[in-house]
Every structure is written in structure tokens, then in C-alpha cells.
Amino acid sequence: IIASALKQLSSLRILSLCSNGMSDDAAEEISAVITSNTLLVDLLLGNNQLRDAGVCTIATALGSTRLLRKLDLSSNYISPKAARELAITVSNCSDLQQLFLNDNMLETEGAIVIANAL
């Protein structure tokens, strides 16, 4: 219900859904909200239960917005696999100023991939 309402807000600039227990099942809905809100500048999804599949889905959707300044995916379950997809996204977000990925499972490999994309 919330996702349907959020899709109607085409001028949405900040979306904060931190600490809601969201898992990969919610990623499709979040992605639909992202693609319908191309003015989104802050996406805050920290402290949820998003895993690689969900993060990859969201990363793909973020390709529709070039205005993103802040992305918080901290305290989820992101591994080096999703870091590669996320790296592609962040490399295309020229306005990105803040990226929070702490408390994930990126390991050295994932951290290097993300760092090289910035």
C-alpha cells in the first residue's frame, strides 16, 4: 500500500525506509518507487535485511535517477557479488556525495570494486 502511494509522488526527493526489516521481497516495490521518482536525491535503506538479490534489483533501478546525492545501504547483507552491480550504479551517479555501506559483508574484494567506481 505504501509503495503504491509513493509511486504517485513524482516529486519525491528523500526516501527513508531505514530499520523496517525489509528483505529482498520488498526490493521490487522499492525499485518501482525509485523509477517513478526521477528527482530522488536521498535513498536511505540502512539497517534492513536486504541481501544481494534485492540490492542488485535496487541498483538497477537507481540507473533511472542521476540526481542521487546520498545512498545508505548500511547494516544489510551485501556481499562482493552485489558490490559489483552497485559499483556500476554509483559510477553513473555523478552527484553522489555520500555512500554508506558499513556493517555489510563486502570484504576486501567488494570494497575495492566500490572504491574504484567512485
N, C-alpha and C positions, 0 to 999 in steps of 0.2 A: 504494500500500500504506500509506504513512504517513497519507495523508488519511483512509483508511478507519478506521484506528486512532484518529486524532484525533477523528473524529466520535463515537466511543463514549465519549469523556471529557467528559461533560456538565458537569463542574465545572471545566473548563479556564479559567484566568484570564489567563494570559500565553501568547501565541503569537509566537515569534520565528523568522522564516524569512528573516532578512537574508542577503544575499550568497550566494544559492543559484542565481543565474542563471535564476530563474523568469520566464517570459514570460506573455503573455495566455492561453496554453493552460492554465496552472495556475490561472487565476482562478476557474473554475467549481468546482474542487475546494476551493480556499481558501474560497470563498463557502459551500459546503456545510458546511465545518467551522465557520464563523462562525455560521451559522443554527442549528446544533445545539449551540452553546455560548453560551447567552444570558448567562452570567456573565463573559464575556470583558471584561477591563479594559485590557489592553495588546495591541495588534496591531502587530508590528514587521516590516515588509516592505521596508525600505530596501535600497538597492544591489542591485536586481534589474533585470529588463528588462521591467517592466510598462509597457504603453502605455495609451492612452485606453480602449480597449475593456475591457481587464482591470480597470483602475481603476474604471470605471463599474459593472462587474459586482460588484466587491468593495464599492463604495459602497452599492449597492442592498442587498446582504446585511447591511451594517452597520446598516441600519434595524431589524434584529431585536434589536439589543442597545442598551440605553440606559445601560449602566454604563461604557462606554468612556471611559477616562481618558487614554490615550496612543495616538496613531496616528503611525507612522513610515512614510512613503512617499517618503522622500528618495532621491535618486540613482536615479530611474526615468526614464520618458519621458512625463511628464504635461504635456499642453498646456492652453490655456484651455478647450477643449471639455470635457475631463474635470473641470476645476476647477468648472464649473457643477454637475455631478452631485455632486461631492464637497462642494460648499457646502451643498446640500440636506441631505446626511447630517450634516455637522458642526453644522448649525443645530439638529438634533434630538438631539444628544448633549450633554445639559446637564451631564454630569460631565466632559466633555473638558477636560483641563488642559494637555496637550502635543500639539502638532501639528507634525510635521517634514515639510516639503515642499521643503527646499533641494535644489539641483542637479537641478532639473527644467526644463521649458520652459514654465512658467506665463505668462511675460511679464507686463506690467503689468495687462492685462485679467484674467487668471486670478487674480493676486494680489489685485486689488480685489474680485473676486467672493468669494473665500475670506474676506478681511478683513471684508467686510460681513456675512457669515454668522455670524461669531463673536460 
